[in-house]
Structure formats: C-alpha cells, structure tokens
C-alpha cells in the first residue's frame, strides 16, 4: 500500500512540474491552448483594481516643523495638523494649478487672569511658492481666536497657479512673522 501511494505521489508531482513548465512557456510567447491562457490571466485581473480615469492627482504636504510660536510674548501656538493638495485642470485637461488645504489648530497660551486676546486671520497668511512668489488664502473656516488656555481649529484653502508648488507657509501676528517649511510629495 505504501509503495502504491509513493508511486502515485511521484506521478502527481511529475504532472505538476510538467504543467508548471508548460505555463512558463506560455508566458514567454510560445503557442498554447487558449483555455489555459484564460485560466492564468483571470486571477491576476481579479486581484488588480481597475484604474480610475477621473481621479485627480493629489499631493501630501508635510510641514517642518509642524508647529510655530507667534506673538511678541509667544502667546499663540499654531500647529499644522494636515496639509494636502489637489491638482486642478481646465476643461481641456490643461494644468490649472492646485488647491492647497491646510488644517491647523491655534492655542492661546496666555493664562486666565493675564489674558491676551488675538486672532490669526487666514487673509494674513502667505503661501510662498517655489517660483519666488506668494499667494494669500482664498478661503478659511473655523475659529483662530481662542480664549486663554484654549485651542481652536481652522482650515485654510490656497489656490496655487500652474507650474508652482508650495515651499513655505508664513504666519503673522502682532508684528511677528514665522515661516514653516513645506515638503510636497505626490500621493500614491
């Protein structure tokens, strides 16, 4: 019984190795049975997601450092939570720049009893570009004027012209200015 099982196993292994060699020849371009070709390509097509044709090119932007102190007494702590960009195109498919969105928090570091009130406006922020120009934010929502010892969250949007990428984000408060470096990477 063991000898018969051993012979059957050897025959089965031989058939498997022959079949795998035959499939290897199919991949190199030799003629093969069309039913067998269909079997080898179907699993690969099922596991590979179909490409999305209308998905816009997007970028991940990293702020270095991700936080900055502003104000004459360093009373404002701005922390960049998330930065991203989406490439814009016109109706003809021509590059029309990108839209950069920056989510941030503003913390009022003054204490109750020694309150300092301020507001960091999105209209005062400047996005410096790699072509040595700067753009102002086009939109902003959320609060950037927190009460003492509190934090508020905001989101700012910038429109970057074609053939330019963000390089720095400049923030202003009470005649102080801090620039945060931005690194742009294509999202994969």
C-alpha positions, 0 to 999 in steps of 0.5 A, a space after each residue: 500500500 505504501 509503495 502504491 501511494 509513493 508511486 502515485 505521489 511521484 506521478 502527481 508531482 511529475 504532472 505538476 512540474 510538467 504543467 508548471 513548465 508548460 505555463 512558463 512557456 506560455 508566458 514567454 510567447 510560445 503557442 498554447 491552448 487558449 483555455 489555459 491562457 484564460 485560466 492564468 490571466 483571470 486571477 491576476 485581473 481579479 486581484 488588480 483594481 481597475 484604474 480610475 480615469 477621473 481621479 485627480 492627482 493629489 499631493 501630501 504636504 508635510 510641514 517642518 516643523 509642524 508647529 510655530 510660536 507667534 506673538 511678541 510674548 509667544 502667546 499663540 501656538 499654531 500647529 499644522 495638523 494636515 496639509 494636502 493638495 489637489 491638482 486642478 485642470 481646465 476643461 481641456 485637461 490643461 494644468 490649472 494649478 492646485 488647491 492647497 488645504 491646510 488644517 491647523 489648530 491655534 492655542 492661546 497660551 496666555 493664562 486666565 487672569 493675564 489674558 491676551 486676546 488675538 486672532 490669526 486671520 487666514 487673509 494674513 497668511 502667505 503661501 510662498 511658492 517655489 517660483 519666488 512668489 506668494 499667494 494669500 488664502 482664498 478661503 478659511 473656516 473655523 475659529 483662530 481666536 481662542 480664549 486663554 488656555 484654549 485651542 481652536 481649529 481652522 482650515 485654510 484653502 490656497 489656490 496655487 497657479 500652474 507650474 508652482 508648488 508650495 515651499 513655505 507657509 508664513 504666519 503673522 501676528 502682532 508684528 511677528 512673522 514665522 515661516 514653516 517649511 513645506 515638503 510636497 510629495 505626490 500621493 500614491 
